[in-house]
Amino acid sequence: MKKAITLLLALLLVLTLAACGGNTAAPGGAQQSGGSQQTQEVYKFRFSLHDPAIALRAQLFQQWCDDIAEATGGAVQIEMFTGGTLAGPENIIDAINGGVCDMGWIAGNYYAEMFPLADIIQLPMLGVTSPEQIVNVMWDLYEEFPEMQANYDRYQVMTMCALPISYLHFADKEVNSLEGISGLKIRAAGSAVIDYMTLCGAVPISMH
């Protein structure tokens, strides 16, 4: 069920549009009702994604947009804006709230104050073995606990994603222990990661 949520959204859109007025689609994008024709109503949405168009995630979302357009006979059209052309990862929420775009891909670790419970997946030493495992845990938490749902009460959550397991990479220094990162400047995103790096003696740098 978790993996089928985007298909479910498309199906619900189809059912909703089909139920409006009981009209059937006619050739040329028109509708027939009692022998008369009227223009088919088209719903357009803007989707902001900070990844470039060639990125795998952008290609997956573009396919999702195309599938919805096909499933609704063109009645629902979602236009992708990639590469941060509408909003960057740090201000996508403002873009959605301000009407710059209708939906967007949000990197939750940039909004720890808005979605604090989601930060749980960034805690160290969780024993995570795959992104799929993290996504399933997040969906379980979201579906089961009202506290988690309350973090997103202003928005409609359509899907979740997790990045692969992250490792520390150093340009010119070999590090074999936690003590070895003391004093090093390390890129860190999200409050949990920043707190952990600080406790380890590193200097966390927030970079997008």
C-alpha positions as YAML, in Angstrom:
chain: A
units: angstrom
residues:
- id: 1
  name: MET
  ca: [0.00, 0.00, 0.00]
- id: 2
  name: LYS
  ca: [2.84, 2.38, 0.81]
- id: 3
  name: LYS
  ca: [4.37, 1.99, -2.63]
- id: 4
  name: ALA
  ca: [1.04, 2.45, -4.40]
- id: 5
  name: ILE
  ca: [0.19, 5.85, -2.94]
- id: 6
  name: THR
  ca: [1.03, 7.82, -6.10]
- id: 7
  name: LEU
  ca: [-1.05, 5.47, -8.23]
- id: 8
  name: LEU
  ca: [-3.84, 5.82, -5.71]
- id: 9
  name: LEU
  ca: [-3.67, 9.59, -6.07]
- id: 10
  name: ALA
  ca: [-4.02, 9.31, -9.82]
- id: 11
  name: LEU
  ca: [-6.97, 6.95, -9.44]
- id: 12
  name: LEU
  ca: [-8.70, 9.31, -7.02]
- id: 13
  name: LEU
  ca: [-8.23, 12.18, -9.44]
- id: 14
  name: VAL
  ca: [-9.80, 10.12, -12.21]
- id: 15
  name: LEU
  ca: [-12.77, 9.17, -10.05]
- id: 16
  name: THR
  ca: [-13.28, 12.74, -8.87]
- id: 17
  name: LEU
  ca: [-13.24, 14.19, -12.36]
- id: 18
  name: ALA
  ca: [-15.49, 11.45, -13.73]
- id: 19
  name: ALA
  ca: [-18.04, 12.16, -11.02]
- id: 20
  name: CYS
  ca: [-18.33, 15.87, -11.84]
- id: 21
  name: GLY
  ca: [-21.58, 16.32, -13.79]
- id: 22
  name: GLY
  ca: [-21.64, 12.80, -15.19]
- id: 23
  name: ASN
  ca: [-20.16, 13.96, -18.51]
- id: 24
  name: THR
  ca: [-18.10, 11.79, -20.84]
- id: 25
  name: ALA
  ca: [-15.05, 12.93, -22.74]
- id: 26
  name: ALA
  ca: [-15.64, 13.65, -26.43]
- id: 27
  name: PRO
  ca: [-13.04, 13.75, -29.22]
- id: 28
  name: GLY
  ca: [-10.87, 16.84, -29.32]
- id: 29
  name: GLY
  ca: [-10.85, 17.37, -25.57]
- id: 30
  name: ALA
  ca: [-14.53, 18.29, -25.30]
- id: 31
  name: GLN
  ca: [-17.31, 16.80, -23.19]
- id: 32
  name: GLN
  ca: [-20.79, 15.71, -24.16]
- id: 33
  name: SER
  ca: [-23.79, 16.24, -21.94]
- id: 34
  name: GLY
  ca: [-27.33, 15.96, -23.30]
- id: 35
  name: GLY
  ca: [-26.18, 16.40, -26.90]
- id: 36
  name: SER
  ca: [-24.26, 19.63, -26.24]
- id: 37
  name: GLN
  ca: [-20.51, 20.06, -26.11]
- id: 38
  name: GLN
  ca: [-18.43, 21.96, -23.62]
- id: 39
  name: THR
  ca: [-14.73, 22.42, -23.14]
- id: 40
  name: GLN
  ca: [-13.09, 19.90, -20.83]
- id: 41
  name: GLU
  ca: [-11.86, 21.52, -17.64]
- id: 42
  name: VAL
  ca: [-8.12, 21.11, -17.15]
- id: 43
  name: TYR
  ca: [-6.41, 21.26, -13.76]
- id: 44
  name: LYS
  ca: [-2.80, 22.44, -13.91]
- id: 45
  name: PHE
  ca: [-0.23, 22.18, -11.13]
- id: 46
  name: ARG
  ca: [3.39, 23.32, -10.80]
- id: 47
  name: PHE
  ca: [5.84, 20.89, -9.24]
- id: 48
  name: SER
  ca: [9.17, 22.26, -7.99]
- id: 49
  name: LEU
  ca: [12.20, 19.98, -7.69]
- id: 50
  name: HIS
  ca: [15.73, 21.14, -6.92]
- id: 51
  name: ASP
  ca: [17.37, 18.20, -8.70]
- id: 52
  name: PRO
  ca: [18.45, 18.70, -12.33]
- id: 53
  name: ALA
  ca: [16.26, 17.24, -15.06]
- id: 54
  name: ILE
  ca: [18.77, 14.47, -15.80]
- id: 55
  name: ALA
  ca: [18.73, 13.20, -12.21]
- id: 56
  name: LEU
  ca: [17.07, 9.86, -11.57]
- id: 57
  name: ARG
  ca: [14.60, 11.36, -9.11]
- id: 58
  name: ALA
  ca: [13.57, 14.00, -11.65]
- id: 59
  name: GLN
  ca: [13.02, 11.32, -14.28]
- id: 60
  name: LEU
  ca: [10.90, 9.26, -11.88]
- id: 61
  name: PHE
  ca: [8.72, 12.23, -10.97]
- id: 62
  name: GLN
  ca: [8.39, 13.23, -14.61]
- id: 63
  name: GLN
  ca: [7.12, 9.74, -15.40]
- id: 64
  name: TRP
  ca: [4.66, 10.07, -12.51]
- id: 65
  name: CYS
  ca: [3.38, 13.38, -13.94]
- id: 66
  name: ASP
  ca: [3.04, 11.81, -17.38]
- id: 67
  name: ASP
  ca: [1.16, 8.82, -15.96]
- id: 68
  name: ILE
  ca: [-1.34, 11.09, -14.19]
- id: 69
  name: ALA
  ca: [-1.92, 13.11, -17.36]
- id: 70
  name: GLU
  ca: [-2.55, 9.91, -19.30]
- id: 71
  name: ALA
  ca: [-4.79, 8.38, -16.63]
- id: 72
  name: THR
  ca: [-6.96, 11.51, -16.51]
- id: 73
  name: GLY
  ca: [-7.12, 12.03, -20.26]
- id: 74
  name: GLY
  ca: [-5.17, 15.26, -19.93]
- id: 75
  name: ALA
  ca: [-7.57, 16.71, -17.36]
- id: 76
  name: VAL
  ca: [-4.81, 16.85, -14.73]
- id: 77
  name: GLN
  ca: [-1.49, 18.26, -15.89]
- id: 78
  name: ILE
  ca: [1.55, 18.60, -13.63]
- id: 79
  name: GLU
  ca: [4.43, 20.69, -14.98]
- id: 80
  name: MET
  ca: [7.87, 19.92, -13.56]
- id: 81
  name: PHE
  ca: [10.29, 22.74, -12.75]
- id: 82
  name: THR
  ca: [13.67, 21.14, -12.11]
- id: 83
  name: GLY
  ca: [17.07, 22.47, -11.12]
- id: 84
  name: GLY
  ca: [15.65, 24.82, -8.51]
- id: 85
  name: THR
  ca: [14.21, 27.16, -11.13]
- id: 86
  name: LEU
  ca: [11.25, 27.96, -8.88]
- id: 87
  name: ALA
  ca: [12.77, 27.29, -5.47]
- id: 88
  name: GLY
  ca: [15.87, 25.80, -3.91]
- id: 89
  name: PRO
  ca: [15.81, 23.04, -1.27]
- id: 90
  name: GLU
  ca: [16.07, 25.61, 1.51]
- id: 91
  name: ASN
  ca: [12.99, 27.64, 0.50]
- id: 92
  name: ILE
  ca: [10.62, 25.19, -1.19]
- id: 93
  name: ILE
  ca: [8.20, 25.40, 1.74]
- id: 94
  name: ASP
  ca: [7.98, 29.18, 1.34]
- id: 95
  name: ALA
  ca: [7.36, 28.70, -2.39]
- id: 96
  name: ILE
  ca: [4.48, 26.30, -1.70]
- id: 97
  name: ASN
  ca: [2.97, 28.50, 1.00]
- id: 98
  name: GLY
  ca: [3.28, 31.57, -1.21]
- id: 99
  name: GLY
  ca: [1.70, 29.97, -4.26]
- id: 100
  name: VAL
  ca: [4.86, 30.03, -6.38]
- id: 101
  name: CYS
  ca: [4.29, 26.30, -6.89]
- id: 102
  name: ASP
  ca: [1.53, 23.88, -5.96]
- id: 103
  name: MET
  ca: [3.69, 20.97, -4.87]
- id: 104
  name: GLY
  ca: [7.34, 20.29, -4.29]
- id: 105
  name: TRP
  ca: [9.98, 17.83, -3.27]
- id: 106
  name: ILE
  ca: [11.09, 18.74, 0.27]
- id: 107
  name: ALA
  ca: [14.38, 17.79, 1.89]
- id: 108
  name: GLY
  ca: [13.06, 17.46, 5.41]
- id: 109
  name: ASN
  ca: [16.45, 17.83, 7.08]
- id: 110
  name: TYR
  ca: [16.46, 21.50, 6.00]
- id: 111
  name: TYR
  ca: [13.25, 22.03, 7.96]
- id: 112
  name: ALA
  ca: [13.95, 20.32, 11.26]
- id: 113
  name: GLU
  ca: [11.97, 22.93, 13.20]
- id: 114
  name: MET
  ca: [8.86, 22.28, 11.08]
- id: 115
  name: PHE
  ca: [9.16, 18.49, 10.95]
- id: 116
  name: PRO
  ca: [11.07, 17.64, 14.14]
- id: 117
  name: LEU
  ca: [9.87, 14.06, 14.47]
- id: 118
  name: ALA
  ca: [11.18, 13.21, 11.01]
- id: 119
  name: ASP
  ca: [14.66, 13.92, 12.32]
- id: 120
  name: ILE
  ca: [14.59, 10.53, 14.01]
- id: 121
  name: ILE
  ca: [15.90, 8.89, 10.85]
- id: 122
  name: GLN
  ca: [19.07, 10.98, 11.08]
- id: 123
  name: LEU
  ca: [20.09, 9.69, 14.49]
- id: 124
  name: PRO
  ca: [23.36, 7.73, 14.39]
- id: 125
  name: MET
  ca: [23.80, 4.03, 15.09]
- id: 126
  name: LEU
  ca: [20.25, 3.05, 14.10]
- id: 127
  name: GLY
  ca: [21.35, -0.09, 12.30]
- id: 128
  name: VAL
  ca: [19.87, 1.07, 8.99]
- id: 129
  name: THR
  ca: [20.68, -1.25, 6.10]
- id: 130
  name: SER
  ca: [18.81, 0.33, 3.16]
- id: 131
  name: PRO
  ca: [16.78, 3.41, 2.10]
- id: 132
  name: GLU
  ca: [13.72, 1.18, 1.66]
- id: 133
  name: GLN
  ca: [13.92, 0.21, 5.32]
- id: 134
  name: ILE
  ca: [13.94, 3.87, 6.37]
- id: 135
  name: VAL
  ca: [10.97, 4.72, 4.13]
- id: 136
  name: ASN
  ca: [8.90, 1.86, 5.54]
- id: 137
  name: VAL
  ca: [9.70, 2.96, 9.09]
- id: 138
  name: MET
  ca: [8.74, 6.55, 8.29]
- id: 139
  name: TRP
  ca: [5.43, 5.49, 6.74]
- id: 140
  name: ASP
  ca: [4.65, 3.29, 9.76]
- id: 141
  name: LEU
  ca: [5.35, 6.20, 12.11]
- id: 142
  name: TYR
  ca: [3.30, 8.59, 9.98]
- id: 143
  name: GLU
  ca: [0.29, 6.28, 9.71]
- id: 144
  name: GLU
  ca: [0.29, 5.22, 13.36]
- id: 145
  name: PHE
  ca: [1.07, 8.34, 15.37]
- id: 146
  name: PRO
  ca: [-1.05, 11.52, 15.30]
- id: 147
  name: GLU
  ca: [1.98, 13.40, 16.61]
- id: 148
  name: MET
  ca: [3.84, 12.64, 13.40]
- id: 149
  name: GLN
  ca: [0.81, 13.52, 11.25]
- id: 150
  name: ALA
  ca: [0.51, 16.84, 13.08]
- id: 151
  name: ASN
  ca: [3.92, 17.86, 11.74]
- id: 152
  name: TYR
  ca: [2.41, 17.79, 8.23]
- id: 153
  name: ASP
  ca: [-1.13, 18.96, 8.98]
- id: 154
  name: ARG
  ca: [-0.83, 21.88, 6.52]
- id: 155
  name: TYR
  ca: [0.26, 19.66, 3.66]
- id: 156
  name: GLN
  ca: [-0.80, 16.58, 1.75]
- id: 157
  name: VAL
  ca: [1.98, 13.99, 1.97]
- id: 158
  name: MET
  ca: [2.05, 11.99, -1.26]
- id: 159
  name: THR
  ca: [5.27, 10.02, -0.97]
- id: 160
  name: MET
  ca: [8.43, 9.70, 1.10]
- id: 161
  name: CYS
  ca: [11.98, 8.92, 0.15]
- id: 162
  name: ALA
  ca: [15.26, 8.26, 1.93]
- id: 163
  name: LEU
  ca: [18.82, 8.68, 0.76]
- id: 164
  name: PRO
  ca: [21.32, 5.81, 0.75]
- id: 165
  name: ILE
  ca: [23.51, 5.30, 3.79]
- id: 166
  name: SER
  ca: [25.93, 8.22, 4.11]
- id: 167
  name: TYR
  ca: [29.63, 7.98, 4.78]
- id: 168
  name: LEU
  ca: [32.28, 10.51, 5.70]
- id: 169
  name: HIS
  ca: [34.71, 11.34, 2.91]
- id: 170
  name: PHE
  ca: [37.90, 13.29, 3.47]
- id: 171
  name: ALA
  ca: [40.00, 15.05, 0.85]
- id: 172
  name: ASP
  ca: [43.51, 14.70, 2.22]
- id: 173
  name: LYS
  ca: [43.36, 13.05, 5.64]
- id: 174
  name: GLU
  ca: [42.94, 9.48, 6.76]
- id: 175
  name: VAL
  ca: [40.52, 9.16, 9.67]
- id: 176
  name: ASN
  ca: [40.15, 5.85, 11.50]
- id: 177
  name: SER
  ca: [38.43, 6.90, 14.74]
- id: 178
  name: LEU
  ca: [35.97, 9.41, 16.15]
- id: 179
  name: GLU
  ca: [38.87, 11.23, 17.75]
- id: 180
  name: GLY
  ca: [40.29, 11.77, 14.27]
- id: 181
  name: ILE
  ca: [37.47, 14.11, 13.23]
- id: 182
  name: SER
  ca: [37.99, 16.48, 16.14]
- id: 183
  name: GLY
  ca: [38.39, 20.00, 14.81]
- id: 184
  name: LEU
  ca: [37.63, 19.05, 11.19]
- id: 185
  name: LYS
  ca: [35.10, 21.04, 9.18]
- id: 186
  name: ILE
  ca: [32.45, 18.58, 8.02]
- id: 187
  name: ARG
  ca: [29.38, 19.24, 5.89]
- id: 188
  name: ALA
  ca: [26.28, 18.40, 7.92]
- id: 189
  name: ALA
  ca: [22.59, 18.84, 7.09]
- id: 190
  name: GLY
  ca: [19.86, 18.61, 9.70]
- id: 191
  name: SER
  ca: [19.85, 19.35, 13.40]
- id: 192
  name: ALA
  ca: [20.46, 15.75, 14.49]
- id: 193
  name: VAL
  ca: [23.57, 15.41, 12.32]
- id: 194
  name: ILE
  ca: [24.86, 18.82, 13.40]
- id: 195
  name: ASP
  ca: [24.40, 17.94, 17.08]
- id: 196
  name: TYR
  ca: [26.15, 14.60, 16.61]
- id: 197
  name: MET
  ca: [29.11, 16.12, 14.74]
- id: 198
  name: THR
  ca: [29.43, 18.77, 17.44]
- id: 199
  name: LEU
  ca: [29.48, 16.17, 20.20]
- id: 200
  name: CYS
  ca: [32.22, 14.35, 18.31]
- id: 201
  name: GLY
  ca: [34.34, 17.48, 18.30]
- id: 202
  name: ALA
  ca: [33.92, 18.31, 14.61]
- id: 203
  name: VAL
  ca: [32.91, 21.68, 13.19]
- id: 204
  name: PRO
  ca: [29.65, 21.13, 11.26]
- id: 205
  name: ILE
  ca: [29.14, 23.28, 8.17]
- id: 206
  name: SER
  ca: [25.63, 23.62, 6.77]
- id: 207
  name: MET
  ca: [25.74, 23.42, 2.97]
- id: 208
  name: HIS
  ca: [23.03, 22.66, 0.38]
...
